């Protein structure tokens, strides 16, 4: 192959640019083939061969995206190999201070990128260094060299990738961030970042603003560059950044809040009104998301649970202290006990809205009395005082629970008069801003907010846009949506990968996405998915219309085995099979048929259902997604696609819980299989799942998880990916 490439100019003497482009394409293809042939065993010699081919192509074509992308990815692979060797060397030689022995720039000591094993030069410079330390120093410098070259390649590929598929450029940007946050403080790495990051346009950073904001509080050097980049984005696209930065103010502490304020100051220099509106909207939506009744009810339940299960009185007192601070009856500087570091942000119960005044009138006296007994308990340590306090707390919690059960609609003027008064804002409707297109601004908020009957009682609210369209959102409280935001970002990247593949593009394989905008670490906005029903709603509707018990399976279990939990495993399987034989399991497939206007529409919707279920099953397996009960799976009435919601249990969290752990990789029950074609899982489902899982789609690459979530400051999935 090498000899054939070298003879191209000889065979085509009249071709100049064409010959050069052909030779570059051949070199890149050769590097790709070598890497694929040795994919299961990418040794140092194989990667060096790949690097040499790509380097030659880079020298021939310095203005091609494909060349710089290949150069960056090749060095990225080299870095991973060198990093693993570095860790192995450190473990075997037990050199804990290797980085202190690294050769500094002041020593006038440079290591050639392709000649780092020439130890004679090194011995002349460092005669008192042992051989083990010398090899360790070489590996450290080698890692830095790979990082620098990979960063330079990714920056050039991002700059040259304006006409490339979105998936390629987004992966390059996310990998650049991974290198930046992991190695940004190394000597030489920061200099290349500081000098070349300015070449990337502000628009390219829009897709990764959550990662940038999450790491704004890092070490001073990285933080300075982050503020510089965010300031550049804020100046060019203030609408895209004003809400996420406002969220950082609501969730961050200390330095993160100060740096977020600096970025908001850049935006306010262009439009102070925009910053003011974003601050008011985010603050008032927090009030609407969590009422004082819900705040106290959930807080008292949590405090009681902590004390009863762990006997941790300090954590209980910390929770109660935060609740009383929210009432404004206790100064923030007055602590019963030190608040927990993981404490959630709580909304303030004021004295201006009708809802807050009503809450104070109904419960203020009892809560003040309870706090008095709580203070006595802190002084005396007597359990009798604590029991007196909880007598009041229990009475308040019981009355609040009765009131919450009847909560169906909230009048916006009662819970947030400021939102009611806001008209014709400069602020864009959440999730609608697109660079280069007309901004859809908020015209007004609907006067009433529906409360959905579920455990967390989310709100369905409507925002009227300047284009005359009503935009529906789900406002959720008591739930951190920052992980859901990253999952949606991952789904966007996977959709772009599927769009790049000919087979998946032809079959229309993609994941349904929606807007997610966190407002704080315990509330946020979710774009409403129209024309969708949960599987639970469809099953319930089918059975109620035919007079069948909604919980018919559980009822049969109780009839056949009153003490089911005490049965042996084989006995449980036998009961399970008997219940299966006595129930049909065709509720979903029948509803899919009945909701289709024609047979052609039914065939199309059934195919879309099967393909979308296959895609989400594979992606959910890679993500370690759990808690896929029928209320977290939705079915689109128009297209038949499966829509997933609620991504709180990722990275196999559901498999590791102590009570009722999930042991299956994804949900594939009888009802779902019966909705498929006649061949069941052996037809479209299997072919789609296998296609999505293979290499040419890019979905299989766990680097997707790494580069999306590695810069997530509250992410707990690092061990999952490394495992």
Protein Blocks (a to p, Z undefined) as FASTA:
>chain_A
ZZmmmmmmmmmmmbmklmmmmmmmmmmmmmmmmmmmmmmmccfklmmmmmmmmmmmmmmm
mcbfklmmmmmmmmmmmmmmmmmmmmmmmmmnopaklmmmpccfklopacdfklmmlmkl
mmmmmmmbcfklmmmmmmmmmmmmmmmmmmmmmmmmmmmmmmgcfklmmmmmmmmmmmmm
mmmmpghjlmmmmmmmmmpcfklmmmmmmmmmmmmmmcfklmmmmmmmmmmmmmmmmmlm
mmmmmmmmmmmghjlmmmmmmmmmmmmmmommlmmmmmmmmmmmmmmmpcfklmmmmmmm
mmmmmmmmnopaklmmmmmmmmmmmnopacfklcfbacdfklccdddddfkbmklmmmmm
mmmmmmmmmmmmmmmmmmnopaklmmmmmmmmmmmmmmmmmmmmmpmbdcfklmommlmm
pghifbdcehiacghiacdddfbdcfbdcddddfkopaddddddfkopacdddddehiaf
klmmmmmmmmmmmmmmmmmpmklmmnopacdddddddfbfkbccddddehiacfklmmmm
mmmmnopafklmmmmmmmmomblmlpcfklmmmmmmmmmmmpgolmmmmmmmmmpmbfkl
mmmmmmmmmmmmmmmmmmmmmnopghiafklpccdfklopacdehjkbgghlmmmpmbhp
afbfbdcdfklmmmmcfklmmlmmmmmmmmmmmmknommpmklmmmmmmmpmkbcklmmm
mZZ
